[in-house]
Amino acid sequence: MTMSVEPFSRGSFHIGARISGPKGSSFTVETESNHSLDESATPWLSATLPVAMKSDIPLRLDGEVDPAALENAQNAQRILSGWYPRHYRPVAVEARTSSPGSPPQPGVGCFFSGGVDSFYSAITQHDRITHLIFVHGYDIRPDDERLGALALDSAREAAAELGKPLIEVRTTLRSDFADPLRVPWGHVFHGPALAHVATALSSHVGTVIIPSSDTYATLEPWGSHPDLDVCWSTSSVTLEHRELDADRKQKTFRIVEYPVAMNHLRVCWENKGGRLNCERCFKCFRTRLHIEFAGGDCATLPNPIDPDAVRRLYINPARRQLLRKSLVEMGRHGCDAPELERAIRSAIRRSYVLQFFPR
């Protein structure tokens, strides 16, 4: 059994692939953009290799693949199989190697969701960055047109205020391929998925920044990681995992100084109510708390923290530790909110029971 990938194109702004998966399954994935895309098989290497590894079957790409991408992907396989030896095994990759292409473009792209990490990178790397890259189809499902349009409009306005052109990408890679095969988005697939977009934009950018969600002190096996992201680089596009020098609170304190961030910040992945931020989930709570510590005012998180909503938060063990940290931070920053403190402690106690009931 082999996973075969047949790339196709509907024009220079719309590429796709027909993929035969394990146990006779088949998938069609499409990616489109307002900028031209690489029509070779190269962008599909990172998009399919982790899935082939999980399925433990060889991968065959029907088309030319950049030789540097093939060589670097061997390192990616070593890392993934080293992290998850029981579930991800190295597999053979069959593809025709392309001849050396043109030199990398001078442009520098940066993935931009409108969150804390991407705003921090867009601000700290502002002088280097030539393009911001927004992807619809990863944290927002492709079929959620209303929320996708809302987030895209906000990203367009933010990019204009930052003085950078926005590359707009829409893809079904996650919804029509990784999710049906149950490839974990966080621990494995979101880095390779970002690399798919980055390498597809090789005619516009020669370097693409992936904003880090971790620091050097908190690094762990994760789909986007400084050791792994660079392994999806090609001879035309180098991926950089950046900004590991600051934690989330430090990043929030920095971006609070910029009105563009406070007017367009989007941190929520639950997207309850079809808004940029639901103001009731864990990420909204933590971000709103840090903005309050910094003395900021955020237009997309306008309401005070609701202790009742905090009390009802679903808390896994990792978040439990962050809630304890929030209590310490409240003391350090002189935040006198006894009702909120009681709500946080209640959420922590409740989490010990909820951990036995999967969400």
C-alpha positions as CSV (number, residue, x, y, z in Angstrom):
1,M,0.0,0.0,0.0
2,T,1.3,3.5,-0.9
3,M,0.0,7.0,-0.3
4,S,0.0,8.6,-3.7
5,V,-0.3,12.3,-4.3
6,E,-1.4,13.7,-7.7
7,P,-1.1,17.5,-7.8
8,F,-3.3,19.5,-10.1
9,S,-3.9,23.2,-10.9
10,R,-6.9,25.3,-11.7
11,G,-4.7,28.2,-12.6
12,S,-1.8,29.9,-11.0
13,F,-3.8,31.1,-8.0
14,H,-5.5,27.7,-7.2
15,I,-3.7,24.4,-6.7
16,G,-4.8,21.0,-5.4
17,A,-4.0,17.4,-4.9
18,R,-5.8,14.1,-5.3
19,I,-4.6,11.8,-2.5
20,S,-5.1,8.1,-2.2
21,G,-4.9,7.3,1.5
22,P,-4.8,4.2,3.7
23,K,-7.4,1.4,3.3
24,G,-8.5,2.6,0.0
25,S,-9.5,6.1,1.2
26,S,-9.2,9.1,-1.2
27,F,-9.2,12.8,-0.7
28,T,-9.1,16.0,-2.7
29,V,-7.4,19.0,-1.2
30,E,-7.5,22.5,-2.6
31,T,-5.5,25.7,-1.8
32,E,-6.1,29.1,-3.3
33,S,-4.7,32.5,-2.8
34,N,-4.8,36.1,-4.1
35,H,-1.1,35.5,-4.9
36,S,0.2,33.0,-7.4
37,L,1.1,29.5,-6.0
38,D,3.8,26.9,-6.8
39,E,2.1,24.3,-9.1
40,S,4.8,21.6,-8.5
41,A,4.5,18.7,-6.1
42,T,6.9,20.5,-3.6
43,P,4.2,22.1,-1.4
44,W,2.5,18.8,-1.0
45,L,5.5,17.1,0.6
46,S,5.0,18.6,4.1
47,A,1.3,18.4,3.7
48,T,1.3,14.6,3.3
49,L,4.4,13.1,4.8
50,P,3.3,13.2,8.5
51,V,0.1,11.5,7.4
52,A,2.0,8.8,5.6
53,M,4.2,8.3,8.7
54,K,1.1,7.9,10.9
55,S,-0.3,5.4,8.4
56,D,3.1,3.7,8.1
57,I,2.9,3.5,4.3
58,P,5.3,4.8,1.6
59,L,4.6,8.2,0.1
60,R,4.7,8.8,-3.7
61,L,4.4,12.3,-5.2
62,D,3.5,12.3,-8.9
63,G,5.5,15.4,-9.9
64,E,8.7,17.2,-9.4
65,V,9.9,18.0,-5.9
66,D,12.6,20.4,-4.9
67,P,15.7,18.3,-3.9
68,A,16.5,20.4,-0.8
69,A,12.9,19.8,0.4
70,L,13.4,16.0,0.0
71,E,16.6,16.0,1.9
72,N,15.3,18.2,4.7
73,A,12.2,16.1,5.0
74,Q,14.4,13.2,6.1
75,N,15.4,15.3,9.1
76,A,11.7,16.0,9.7
77,Q,11.0,12.3,9.8
78,R,13.8,11.7,12.3
79,I,12.4,14.3,14.6
80,L,8.7,13.2,14.4
81,S,9.6,9.5,14.8
82,G,11.9,10.4,17.7
83,W,9.2,12.3,19.5
84,Y,6.4,9.8,18.8
85,P,8.1,6.5,18.0
86,R,5.0,4.4,18.6
87,H,2.8,6.4,16.2
88,Y,5.0,8.0,13.6
89,R,7.5,5.8,11.7
90,P,9.9,6.9,8.9
91,V,8.6,6.0,5.5
92,A,10.1,5.9,2.0
93,V,9.4,8.9,-0.2
94,E,9.3,8.5,-4.0
95,A,9.4,11.6,-6.2
96,R,11.2,13.1,-9.2
97,T,13.6,15.7,-8.2
98,S,13.4,19.0,-9.9
99,S,16.3,20.9,-11.4
100,P,17.7,23.9,-9.4
101,G,15.3,26.8,-9.7
102,S,15.8,30.5,-9.5
103,P,17.4,32.1,-6.4
104,P,15.0,32.7,-3.4
105,Q,12.9,35.8,-3.5
106,P,14.0,38.6,-1.2
107,G,10.5,38.9,0.4
108,V,9.9,37.9,4.0
109,G,6.5,36.6,4.9
110,C,5.0,36.2,8.4
111,F,2.0,34.1,9.3
112,F,-0.6,36.4,10.7
113,S,-3.8,35.2,12.5
114,G,-4.3,38.4,14.4
115,G,-3.4,36.7,17.7
116,V,-0.9,37.7,20.4
117,D,2.0,35.7,18.9
118,S,1.5,36.9,15.3
119,F,1.1,40.6,16.3
120,Y,4.2,40.3,18.4
121,S,6.2,39.0,15.5
122,A,4.7,41.5,13.1
123,I,5.8,44.3,15.4
124,T,9.2,43.1,16.5
125,Q,10.1,41.9,12.9
126,H,8.4,44.9,11.2
127,D,11.4,46.1,9.4
128,R,12.2,42.7,7.9
129,I,8.7,41.6,7.0
130,T,7.4,42.4,3.5
131,H,4.2,40.4,3.6
132,L,1.7,39.1,6.1
133,I,0.0,35.7,5.5
134,F,-3.5,35.0,6.6
135,V,-4.9,31.4,6.2
136,H,-8.6,30.5,6.3
137,G,-9.0,26.8,6.9
138,Y,-6.8,26.1,9.9
139,D,-8.2,27.7,13.0
140,I,-11.4,28.7,11.2
141,R,-13.1,26.0,9.2
142,P,-13.4,26.7,5.4
143,D,-17.2,26.3,5.6
144,D,-17.5,29.0,8.3
145,E,-18.0,31.8,5.8
146,R,-19.2,34.4,8.2
147,L,-16.4,34.1,10.8
148,G,-13.9,33.7,8.0
149,A,-15.0,37.0,6.4
150,L,-15.0,38.7,9.7
151,A,-11.4,37.6,10.6
152,L,-10.2,38.3,7.0
153,D,-11.6,41.9,7.1
154,S,-9.9,42.5,10.5
155,A,-6.6,41.1,9.1
156,R,-6.8,43.3,6.1
157,E,-7.3,46.4,8.2
158,A,-4.5,45.4,10.5
159,A,-2.1,44.7,7.6
160,A,-3.0,48.1,6.1
161,E,-2.3,49.9,9.4
162,L,1.0,48.0,9.6
163,G,1.9,49.0,6.1
164,K,2.2,45.4,4.8
165,P,0.4,43.7,1.9
166,L,-1.7,40.7,3.0
167,I,-1.4,37.4,1.3
168,E,-4.8,35.7,1.6
169,V,-4.9,31.9,1.5
170,R,-7.8,29.5,1.7
171,T,-7.3,25.8,2.0
172,T,-9.1,22.5,2.8
173,L,-5.9,20.7,3.8
174,R,-7.0,20.3,7.4
175,S,-10.8,19.8,7.0
176,D,-10.6,17.4,4.0
177,F,-7.5,15.5,4.8
178,A,-5.8,15.7,8.2
179,D,-9.0,15.8,10.3
180,P,-10.7,12.8,8.6
181,L,-7.5,10.8,9.2
182,R,-7.3,12.0,12.8
183,V,-3.9,13.5,12.6
184,P,-3.4,15.6,15.7
185,W,-3.4,19.3,14.8
186,G,-1.6,20.6,17.8
187,H,1.1,17.9,18.4
188,V,1.9,17.2,14.8
189,F,0.1,18.8,11.9
190,H,-0.1,22.6,12.2
191,G,3.6,23.2,11.5
192,P,3.6,21.0,8.3
193,A,0.3,22.7,7.2
194,L,1.9,26.1,7.6
195,A,4.9,24.9,5.6
196,H,2.5,23.8,2.8
197,V,1.4,27.4,2.5
198,A,4.8,28.9,2.9
199,T,6.4,26.7,0.2
200,A,3.5,27.3,-2.2
201,L,4.3,31.1,-2.0
202,S,7.9,30.6,-3.2
203,S,7.5,33.1,-6.1
204,H,6.8,35.9,-3.6
205,V,8.8,35.2,-0.4
206,G,12.1,33.5,0.2
207,T,11.8,33.5,4.0
208,V,8.6,32.8,6.1
209,I,8.4,33.4,9.8
210,I,6.3,31.1,12.0
211,P,5.5,33.0,15.2
212,S,6.3,30.8,18.2
213,S,3.7,30.0,20.9
214,D,6.4,28.8,23.3
215,T,9.6,30.1,24.9
216,Y,13.0,28.4,25.1
217,A,12.1,27.4,28.7
218,T,8.8,25.7,27.8
219,L,9.6,24.0,24.5
220,E,8.2,20.5,24.1
221,P,7.3,18.2,21.1
222,W,4.8,20.2,19.1
223,G,3.7,20.5,15.5
224,S,5.4,23.9,15.1
225,H,8.8,23.8,16.8
226,P,12.2,25.5,16.0
227,D,13.8,22.1,15.3
228,L,11.0,20.9,13.1
229,D,9.9,24.0,11.2
230,V,13.2,24.5,9.5
231,C,13.1,20.9,8.2
232,W,10.2,21.9,5.8
233,S,12.5,24.5,4.1
234,T,13.2,24.2,0.4
235,S,15.9,25.7,-1.8
236,S,13.5,28.6,-2.5
237,V,11.8,29.1,0.9
238,T,13.4,29.0,4.4
239,L,11.1,28.7,7.4
240,E,12.0,30.5,10.6
241,H,10.5,29.8,14.0
242,R,10.8,33.1,15.8
243,E,10.3,35.0,19.0
244,L,11.0,32.4,21.7
245,D,12.5,35.1,23.9
246,A,9.2,36.2,25.4
247,D,6.3,34.4,27.1
248,R,2.6,35.2,26.4
249,K,2.3,37.8,29.1
250,Q,5.5,39.6,28.0
251,K,4.2,39.6,24.4
252,T,0.8,41.0,25.5
253,F,2.6,43.8,27.4
254,R,4.5,44.7,24.3
255,I,1.5,44.7,21.8
256,V,-0.7,46.6,24.2
257,E,1.4,49.7,23.3
258,Y,0.2,49.4,19.7
259,P,-3.4,50.6,18.8
260,V,-3.4,48.3,15.7
261,A,-3.1,45.3,18.0
262,M,-5.7,46.5,20.5
263,N,-8.2,47.2,17.7
264,H,-7.8,43.9,15.8
265,L,-6.6,41.3,18.3
266,R,-8.1,37.8,17.7
267,V,-7.1,35.1,20.2
268,C,-10.2,32.9,20.4
269,W,-10.3,29.5,18.7
270,E,-13.7,28.5,20.0
271,N,-15.4,31.5,18.2
272,K,-18.6,31.1,20.1
273,G,-21.3,33.4,18.8
274,G,-19.5,34.0,15.5
275,R,-17.3,36.8,17.0
276,L,-13.6,37.3,16.8
277,N,-13.4,36.6,20.6
278,C,-16.1,35.0,22.6
279,E,-14.8,36.5,25.9
280,R,-15.7,33.4,27.8
281,C,-13.1,30.8,26.9
282,F,-9.8,30.1,28.6
283,K,-7.7,32.0,26.0
284,C,-9.9,35.0,26.1
285,F,-9.7,35.1,29.9
286,R,-5.9,34.8,30.1
287,T,-5.4,37.4,27.3
288,R,-7.9,39.8,28.9
289,L,-6.2,39.4,32.3
290,H,-2.8,40.2,30.9
291,I,-4.2,43.3,29.1
292,E,-5.7,44.4,32.4
293,F,-2.3,43.9,34.1
294,A,-0.7,46.1,31.4
295,G,-3.3,48.8,31.8
296,G,-4.5,48.3,28.2
297,D,-7.9,48.7,26.5
298,C,-8.8,46.2,23.8
299,A,-11.6,46.9,21.4
300,T,-12.1,43.1,20.6
301,L,-12.1,42.2,24.3
302,P,-14.1,45.1,25.6
303,N,-15.9,43.6,28.6
304,P,-14.6,43.0,32.2
305,I,-13.8,39.4,33.1
306,D,-16.9,37.6,34.2
307,P,-16.1,35.5,37.4
308,D,-19.0,33.2,36.7
309,A,-17.6,32.4,33.2
310,V,-14.2,31.7,34.8
311,R,-15.8,29.4,37.4
312,R,-17.3,27.3,34.6
313,L,-14.1,27.1,32.4
314,Y,-13.1,23.6,31.2
315,I,-9.6,23.2,32.7
316,N,-7.1,20.4,31.7
317,P,-4.0,19.8,33.8
318,A,-1.8,22.2,31.7
319,R,-4.4,25.0,32.0
320,R,-4.7,24.2,35.7
321,Q,-1.1,25.2,36.1
322,L,-1.7,28.4,34.2
323,L,-4.6,29.3,36.4
324,R,-2.3,28.9,39.5
325,K,0.2,31.1,37.7
326,S,-2.6,33.7,37.2
327,L,-3.3,33.8,40.9
328,V,0.4,34.6,41.5
329,E,0.4,37.2,38.7
330,M,-2.7,38.9,40.2
331,G,-0.7,39.4,43.5
332,R,2.4,40.7,41.8
333,H,0.4,43.2,39.8
334,G,-1.7,44.4,42.7
335,C,-5.0,43.2,41.2
336,D,-7.5,43.3,44.0
337,A,-10.4,41.2,42.8
338,P,-11.5,38.7,45.5
339,E,-14.5,37.4,43.6
340,L,-12.3,36.6,40.6
341,E,-9.7,34.9,42.8
342,R,-12.5,32.8,44.3
343,A,-13.7,31.9,40.8
344,I,-10.2,30.8,39.7
345,R,-9.8,28.6,42.8
346,S,-13.2,27.1,42.2
347,A,-12.3,26.4,38.5
348,I,-9.1,24.7,39.7
349,R,-10.9,22.5,42.2
350,R,-13.6,21.6,39.6
351,S,-10.9,20.6,37.1
352,Y,-9.9,17.6,39.2
353,V,-13.3,16.1,38.6
354,L,-13.7,17.2,35.0
355,Q,-10.4,15.6,34.0
356,F,-12.2,12.2,34.1
357,F,-14.9,13.4,31.7
358,P,-13.4,14.2,28.2
359,R,-14.8,17.4,26.8
